[in-house]
Amino acid sequence: MASVHESLYFNPMMTNGVVHANVFGIKDWVTPYKISVLVLLDEMTMSKRLSLVERRRLNKLILPLQQGPDLSLGQLLKTVDECCPMTAYAVKLRLHVMADGELKDMESFFDTLPSPFSDLESEAYKTSVVGLFMRYMLLAYNKLSFSQVYKLYTSLQSYYHSHYLGAPDSKPGPAAAATDETDMELTNTEDTMEGKLEKEELDSPPLRFSELLDEDAPSRGPLSQKQAEYFLARQAYLLKNDENKALKPAALQEELNNMLKFNPDFAEAHYLSYLNSMRVQDIFISTHSLLHYFDRLILTGGEGKSNGDEGYGRSLRYAALNLAALHCRFGHYQQAALALQEAIRIAQESNDHVCLQHCLSWLYMLEQMKGSDSTVLTEDSVKMAAHFCLPYLASLGIQSLVQQGAIAGKTASKLMDALKDTDILHWKHSLSELIDISLAQTTSIWRMYGKSTMAQQQAQLLLNMNSLEPVNFGVQQNNTEPFAVALCHLAELHAEQGLYGAASEILTHLKEQFPPHTQHAKLWMLCDLKIQFDRAMNDGKYHLAEPHVTAIAALNQTEGLYRKALVLKAQNQTTEAYKILQQLQLQCEKTRCTETIIRVMLATAELHWESSGFATALPLLLQALALARQHHLQALASETILHLAFSQLMLGIPEQALNILHEAMESILAHGAVIDKGRALLLVAKCQIAMAGTRPGEERRAGLEMAVQTLEEAAAYFSKLDCKERLRDVHYLQARLHNSLGQIPQRNKCAMLFRLLDQELPSSGAPLITRL
């Protein structure tokens, strides 16, 4: 939820709707790249052979090519070729004529270029995007002196021939050595400027050919104001919606540092540096960039108003608020509380109710992160947000209340009613991001309550929903945190049903959509490790499960401790496992993590079984069952009933055990994992065997035959998971039953299967009869 709040305060490209102008103060230059774009536009306007689809694709390229940084010829031709190979070939041919010809060939191109001023037949109207660019280029070219025209021509030759140089170490020819950074100024043609321009050209280092050939390399050298704004807007949008398509953190930081060399007071570049540092969890650079962002806002007067200090004060209070959010993100709760108090104090002095509302929302988030009860603060935040007409904050507050209600054990009907009200608010105000969060939260709630079918339905609804937010830069709205959460739930649900191939495909897609360097990658990392751990434990290969414990603990300490206790228990290290479980229970009681508390109680009861303490395990299991039913955790309640039934079976009352098993069988078979279905049927078979042993004659035989059928169903579930340890137990019981029934061929077959599995698997420490 913290990452959701961070997007509330500042758009990295805008400050109160005002974009900072004259960022660099660098004048535009005529470059060979712009000539290449001009050739492309001329081909587009003059060609009559373009299909409608090709023309539409090329039209989408016009603004990115004009406003973006200069590309190498290889990048330009590759981009155009993806849209229209015929046009790319025509552009390449015309550039070849100019570059391999003479100066008059370039002059002839500008002379024959249709003028949007007077040529009425041209498609490039003088007020259109293409027309304005052509007017700009024609005026710029006509103002060039003869020496500047010659330098432009030599630069065009260097630009064209560098595309065909295969070796990065090749020495540039005379034309390439002349100019790599074009130095023709558009607005001044006085001869007195030529010496200065030539000196700047000689002082500036030439571009390496490896950089020209590297299509993924960021732009080099100073950018114009439009290029800088376009670059920052694009990268900020990609970081928010599709981090995978943005530049890598190191490459983006290098580009931002290069940009800040020419203008250290460029505030938006500092903010983008802050967002980029958050990707790699760099506390120093992120704090440094965030503070510099607000300092530059004050210096440039971006928020100055007629009342004097209002812009200055507003920057200070929002700087403190963002600093508090930053510390919350890194878990520095004490520093976050101090920064939040400062933001509240300044906002109260300025009577800024909107800022105070943002502070209140972060205050209850901070209390929630620290493990305190923040229900009252959250309710106050929702009321005040509704009063000040802030639907985004009001919806986030309601979603936080729903999350707290789920942890506190509220019924699913009340939580879904609250989410339904927020969904109405989302659709009314087109808050697509919150719609995604609401669906992901609904998926998590149904999963927590043990309703796997409903959880899968909500996850599929999110994945198949079209976003309301406009899609720019070719970004698909499926790279946000809610989509990662929904996909992780689907992967775990498929793995629980034994569909490991499908789960692997989902995880592969997650790895592609959220590479390891992205901020949401830890979600699928933890999901993948948990699936591998559970699979190894189900197979009885505890030596393979043990290495996953360390990796899980690095991502989630609580999960790591719990799984470490499971491995120790499986390896018969009872004392060490008991110590860890007691430590984990105390820790979870402080954080009010009910699910983990119940799982710890169940694991502790299993430790009592190993010392034949079935009677001492009953109070613990009854306490766990009461807690699960109080919080409406159906899956955990069913698992607790299995443990209770097994304890009663071992205490010699199989009839009572079978009666309470029937209460849980419906929910287990409908929503439970395959391993739970197999365990439940295996336990039913044991109860049937125990009851048949006390009956005479035909009743005993009928009871044993019923147990054989139940074991066959359990074996089918265990085979689906390839759970060899459980299959060994089933085949052992089947062989004993077939022997009692006088079915010798079936007995021999089951005995052979048991023998094969027993040779493959290590011997289990606990006897078969004392294992659930």
C-alpha positions, 0 to 999 in steps of 0.5 A, spaced: 500 500 500 505 504 501 507 504 493 500 506 492 501 512 496 507 515 493 504 517 487 499 521 490 503 527 491 508 529 485 508 528 478 515 528 476 514 532 470 509 537 473 509 541 479 502 544 480 500 543 473 506 548 471 512 545 467 519 548 468 521 552 461 528 554 459 531 548 463 537 548 459 538 554 455 541 550 450 539 552 443 537 547 438 542 545 432 541 542 425 544 535 425 544 529 420 539 526 424 534 531 423 535 531 416 534 524 416 527 525 419 526 530 414 527 525 408 522 520 412 517 526 412 518 528 405 517 520 403 511 520 407 508 526 404 510 524 397 509 517 397 502 514 394 503 507 395 503 507 402 497 502 405 493 505 411 496 501 416 503 503 414 501 510 414 498 509 421 504 506 424 509 511 421 504 517 423 505 514 430 513 515 429 513 522 428 512 525 435 517 520 438 522 521 432 522 529 432 522 530 440 526 524 442 534 524 442 538 523 436 538 516 434 544 513 430 542 511 422 541 504 424 536 505 430 532 510 425 532 505 419 530 499 424 525 503 427 522 505 420 523 498 417 518 495 423 513 499 420 514 500 413 520 496 409 519 500 403 519 507 406 526 505 410 529 503 403 527 509 400 530 513 406 536 509 406 537 510 398 536 518 398 541 519 404 546 514 400 545 519 394 546 525 398 552 522 402 556 519 397 554 524 392 556 532 392 554 538 396 549 540 390 545 533 392 544 536 399 542 543 396 538 540 391 534 536 396 532 542 400 530 546 394 526 540 391 523 540 398 515 542 398 514 548 402 508 548 407 508 556 406 506 556 399 505 548 396 497 547 396 498 540 394 503 538 399 500 534 405 504 538 410 500 543 412 503 549 415 500 548 422 501 541 422 506 537 426 510 535 420 509 542 417 511 546 423 518 541 422 519 542 415 518 550 416 523 550 422 528 546 418 527 550 411 528 557 415 534 554 419 537 551 413 536 558 409 540 562 415 546 557 414 552 560 411 556 557 406 561 554 411 556 552 416 553 548 410 559 545 408 560 542 415 553 540 415 554 536 409 561 533 412 557 531 418 551 528 414 557 524 410 560 522 417 553 520 420 551 516 414 558 512 413 558 510 421 552 506 420 556 501 415 563 501 420 563 494 423 569 495 427 569 499 433 576 501 433 576 503 426 579 510 425 574 515 423 575 518 416 576 526 414 569 527 414 568 524 420 573 527 424 571 534 421 565 534 426 561 529 430 557 534 434 554 539 429 555 546 430 551 550 426 546 555 430 540 556 427 538 563 430 545 566 428 549 567 422 554 572 424 561 570 422 564 572 429 560 566 431 564 561 427 570 562 431 567 560 437 563 555 434 569 551 431 573 552 438 567 549 441 567 543 436 574 542 437 574 542 445 568 537 445 570 529 445 567 526 439 562 520 439 565 513 439 563 509 434 561 503 439 556 508 441 553 510 435 552 502 433 549 501 440 542 501 439 540 500 447 545 506 449 542 512 452 543 519 448 549 523 449 551 530 450 547 536 451 539 535 450 535 541 447 529 543 452 524 539 448 528 532 448 529 533 455 522 534 457 520 528 452 526 523 455 524 525 462 516 524 461 517 517 457 522 514 463 517 517 468 511 514 465 515 507 464 517 507 471 510 507 473 507 503 469 512 498 465 518 498 469 521 493 464 521 497 458 524 503 462 532 504 461 536 499 466 537 503 473 545 504 471 544 506 464 538 511 467 542 514 472 548 515 467 543 519 463 541 523 468 548 525 471 549 527 464 543 531 464 545 535 470 552 536 468 549 542 463 544 544 468 544 542 476 538 546 477 533 541 473 528 539 478 525 534 474 531 530 473 532 530 480 525 527 481 526 522 476 533 520 479 529 519 486 524 514 483 530 511 479 534 510 486 528 507 489 528 501 484 535 499 487 533 501 494 539 506 494 537 510 501 543 515 500 542 517 493 534 517 493 534 522 499 539 526 496 535 527 489 529 528 493 531 533 497 535 537 491 528 536 487 525 541 492 531 545 493 531 546 485 523 548 485 524 553 490 530 556 487 527 556 480 521 559 483 516 554 480 511 554 485 512 562 486 505 565 487 503 572 488 502 572 496 510 571 496 512 565 500 506 560 499 510 557 494 516 556 498 512 554 504 508 549 500 515 546 497 517 545 504 511 541 507 511 537 501 518 535 502 517 533 509 511 529 507 515 525 501 521 524 506 517 521 511 514 516 505 521 515 503 523 513 510 517 508 511 519 505 504 525 503 507 522 501 514 525 507 518 519 508 522 522 513 527 525 518 522 519 517 518 515 519 524 519 526 525 519 528 518 511 527 518 511 531 525 514 536 521 510 536 515 504 536 519 506 542 523 508 546 517 501 544 514 497 547 520 501 553 520 499 554 513 492 552 514 493 547 508 487 542 509 489 538 503 496 537 505 494 535 512 489 530 509 495 527 506 499 527 512 493 523 516 493 518 511 501 517 512 500 517 519 495 511 519 499 507 514 505 508 519 502 506 525 499 500 521 507 498 519 509 499 526 503 493 528 499 498 532 491 499 531 490 504 526 483 503 525 480 510 528 486 514 525 483 510 518 476 512 519 478 519 521 482 519 514 476 517 510 471 522 513 476 528 512 478 525 505 470 525 503 469 532 506 475 535 502 473 531 496 479 527 495 476 520 492 483 517 491 485 518 499 478 516 501 478 510 497 485 508 499 483 509 506 477 504 505 481 499 502 486 499 508 480 499 513 478 492 509 485 490 510 485 491 517 478 488 518 480 481 514 486 481 519 481 482 525 476 477 523 471 480 520 466 476 515 467 476 508 460 479 507 462 486 510 468 486 507 466 485 500 460 490 501 465 495 503 469 494 497 463 494 492 462 501 495 469 503 493 469 500 486 463 504 485 467 510 487 473 508 482 468 507 476 465 514 477 472 517 477 475 513 473 481 511 478 483 505 474 489 504 478 485 503 484 480 498 481 486 494 479 488 494 487 481 493 489 481 486 485 488 484 487 485 485 494 479 481 493 483 475 490 488 476 497 481 476 501 478 470 498 485 466 498 486 468 506 479 465 507 480 459 504 475 460 498 480 458 492 475 458 486 473 465 488 480 467 489 482 464 482 475 468 479 477 475 481 485 474 479 482 472 472 477 478 472 483 482 473 488 479 468 482 480 463 480 487 464 481 493 460 485 499 463 481 505 463 488 509 463 490 511 456 496 507 454 502 511 451 509 509 449 506 502 447 505 500 454 500 495 456 497 496 463 499 489 466 506 491 469 503 494 476 503 491 483 496 488 483 498 484 477 504 481 480 500 479 486 494 476 482 499 472 478 503 469 484 496 467 487 494 464 480 501 460 480 500 458 487 493 455 486 495 451 480 501 448 484 496 446 490 492 442 484 499 439 482 499 443 475 506 444 476 507 446 469 502 451 468 505 454 475 512 454 471 509 458 465 506 463 470 512 464 473 516 464 467 511 470 465 512 474 471 520 473 470 519 476 464 514 482 466 518 483 472 525 482 472 530 481 478 532 489 478 524 491 478 521 493 485 516 488 485 520 482 483 521 479 490 513 477 490 514 472 484 521 470 488 518 468 494 512 465 491 517 461 486 521 459 493 515 457 497 512 452 491 519 449 490 520 448 498 513 445 498 514 440 492 520 438 496 517 437 502 511 433 499 516 428 495 520 427 502 526 430 499 528 434 505 535 435 503 533 439 497 528 443 501 533 446 506 537 450 502 530 454 500 529 456 507 535 461 507 533 464 501 525 465 503 528 468 510 532 473 506 525 475 503 520 474 509 523 473 516 517 470 518 516 465 513 523 463 513 523 461 520 516 457 520 519 453 514 526 452 518 522 449 523 518 444 518 525 442 516 527 441 523 521 437 525 521 432 518 529 431 520 527 429 527 530 435 531 525 436 535 528 440 540 530 445 535 524 445 532 520 447 538 524 452 540 523 456 533 516 455 533 515 458 540 519 464 538 515 465 532 509 464 536 511 470 540 513 474 534 506 473 531 502 475 537 505 481 537 504 483 530 497 479 530 499 475 524 493 470 526 494 465 520 502 464 522 499 463 529 495 457 527 500 454 523 505 454 529 500 451 533 499 445 528 506 444 527 507 444 535 501 439 536 505 434 531 511 435 535 507 432 541 505 426 537 512 424 536 512 423 543 506 420 543 503 426 547 496 425 543 492 428 549 496 434 550 496 436 543 488 436 544 488 443 548 492 446 543 488 444 537 482 446 540 485 453 541 487 453 534 480 451 531 477 456 535 482 462 533 481 459 525 473 459 526 473 466 529 477 469 524 473 465 518 479 462 516 476 456 513 482 452 510 486 453 516 479 450 520 479 444 516 486 443 517 485 443 524 479 438 524 484 433 520 489 434 526 483 433 531 481 427 528 488 424 527 489 425 535 482 422 536 484 416 532 490 415 536 486 416 542 482 410 540 475 413 538 475 412 531 468 413 530 468 420 533 474 422 529 470 420 522 464 424 525 468 430 525 472 429 519 465 429 515 464 436 517 471 438 513 471 434 507 466 438 503 470 444 504 477 440 503 474 437 496 471 443 494 477 448 495 483 444 498 489 443 495 491 436 492 495 434 498 490 436 503 485 432 499 489 426 499 491 426 507 484 427 508 482 421 504 488 417 507 485 419 514 478 416 513 481 410 510 485 409 517 478 410 521 475 405 517 480 400 518 480 401 525 472 401 526 472 395 521 477 391 526 472 391 532 466 388 527 464 381 526 465 377 520 461 380 513 461 387 516 469 387 517 470 385 510 465 390 508 469 395 512 476 393 509 473 393 502 471 400 503 477 402 506 481 399 500 477 404 495 478 410 499 486 408 499 485 408 491 482 415 491 488 418 496 493 414 491 490 418 485 491 425 489 498 423 491 500 420 484 498 427 481 503 431 486 508 425 485 508 425 493 512 419 493 513 418 501 505 419 502 504 413 496 509 409 500 504 409 506 498 408 502 501 402 498 503 399 505 496 399 507 493 397 501 498 391 501 496 389 508 488 390 507 489 385 501 492 380 505 487 380 510 482 380 504 485 374 501 487 378 495 494 375 493 495 378 486 493 385 489 497 384 495 503 382 491 502 388 486 502 393 492 507 390 496 512 391 490 510 398 489 511 399 496 518 396 496 520 400 490 519 406 493 522 404 500 528 403 496 528 410 493 526 414 499 530 414 506 527 411 512 522 416 515 523 417 523 516 417 525 512 410 524 506 410 519 501 410 524 503 416 528 503 420 521 498 424 518 
